[in-house]
Amino acid sequence: FFVLFGGWCCIDRASVYPVIMFIVVIVMTMLLDIIQLGLFFGPAEGNQEQRNTRRFSQGMTIVSLIFKPLTCVLASLALYIRHIGRVPVGEGGDGEQHDDTGYNAH
């Protein structure tokens, strides 16, 4: 799910909505990771296989929480570039109409 929104964000460069949706999904998954750690973090119980599985799950959740804020910052930068970096139609200062799709047709 997370990867699909990231792919949509990279493919559709004409709109800021995929970036906004991607940032929302990142924040939601960060909250779910924090909840998962709060509920299930603690001493591993059970046999060796169950302990290893639980430790691996906790470790991957922590690694995910390390990289998701970086991804959120990069997506916010992409949002800024897409939203602020465009010249609105008719306000170019040179008197000609500008294409507001975000694609360069030259």
C-alpha positions in Angstrom: 0.0 0.0 0.0 2.8 2.4 1.0 4.8 1.5 -2.1 1.8 2.1 -4.4 1.3 5.7 -3.1 5.1 6.2 -3.6 4.9 5.0 -7.1 1.9 7.2 -7.9 3.8 10.1 -6.4 6.8 9.6 -8.7 4.7 8.9 -11.8 2.2 11.8 -11.6 4.3 14.9 -11.6 1.6 17.2 -12.7 -0.3 17.2 -9.5 0.5 17.8 -5.8 -2.3 15.5 -4.6 -0.3 12.3 -4.9 2.5 13.8 -2.8 0.0 14.9 -0.1 -1.6 11.4 -0.1 1.9 9.9 0.2 2.8 12.1 3.2 -0.5 11.2 4.9 0.2 7.5 4.4 3.7 7.9 5.7 2.4 9.6 8.9 -0.3 7.0 9.4 2.2 4.1 9.1 4.5 5.8 11.5 1.7 6.1 14.0 0.9 2.4 13.5 4.5 1.4 14.0 4.6 3.4 17.2 1.4 1.7 18.4 2.8 -1.7 17.4 6.0 -1.1 19.4 4.0 0.1 22.4 1.8 -2.9 22.5 4.2 -5.7 21.7 7.7 -4.4 22.8 9.0 -6.2 25.8 10.8 -9.4 26.8 10.3 -12.2 24.2 8.6 -15.2 25.6 8.1 -18.7 24.1 10.5 -21.0 22.4 13.6 -19.9 20.5 11.8 -19.5 17.1 9.1 -17.3 18.6 11.7 -15.1 20.4 13.7 -14.7 17.2 10.6 -13.8 15.2 9.6 -11.2 17.8 13.1 -9.7 18.0 13.2 -9.5 14.2 9.8 -7.8 14.1 10.8 -5.3 16.7 14.1 -4.5 14.9 12.4 -4.0 11.5 9.8 -1.7 13.1 12.6 0.4 14.6 14.5 0.5 11.3 11.2 1.6 9.6 10.7 4.4 12.1 14.3 5.6 11.4 13.8 5.9 7.6 10.2 7.1 7.4 10.8 10.6 8.7 13.5 11.0 6.1 11.1 9.9 3.4 8.5 12.3 4.8 11.0 15.2 4.6 11.9 14.3 1.0 8.2 14.0 0.0 7.6 17.4 1.6 10.5 18.8 -0.5 8.9 17.4 -3.6 5.5 18.9 -2.5 7.2 22.3 -2.1 8.9 22.1 -5.5 5.7 21.0 -7.3 3.5 23.5 -5.5 5.7 26.6 -5.3 8.0 25.9 -8.2 5.2 26.4 -10.8 4.3 29.6 -12.5 0.5 30.1 -12.5 -1.2 30.5 -15.9 -1.0 34.1 -17.1 1.3 35.4 -14.3 4.6 34.7 -16.0 5.5 38.4 -16.4 6.4 38.0 -20.1 2.8 38.2 -21.4 2.5 34.7 -22.7 0.4 31.9 -21.4 2.2 29.2 -19.4 1.2 25.6 -19.3 0.2 24.7 -15.7 0.5 20.9 -16.1 4.0 20.7 -14.8 5.4 19.1 -17.9 7.9 20.8 -20.2 6.8 20.4 -23.8 9.9 22.0 -25.3 
